[in-house]
């Protein structure tokens, strides 16, 4: 089922504005629609030499809230 902007905004309306936004593939095939939205409250961004360049987020063992969009 296609995700509407209204549905998306209902999910994220109470998140703090500094919440990280992450994306993850459900499988290797490209999909046209969002499959799932998940709020993870104990995520941990991967330590990186460049703080502005986060390439991976561990979904656990941390203190950061992230919104994961799976397509």
Protein Blocks (a to p, Z undefined) as FASTA:
>chain_A
ZZdfklmmmmmmmgcfklccddddfblbdcfbdfbdcddfkbccdddfblklcfbdceeh
iabdcddddZZ
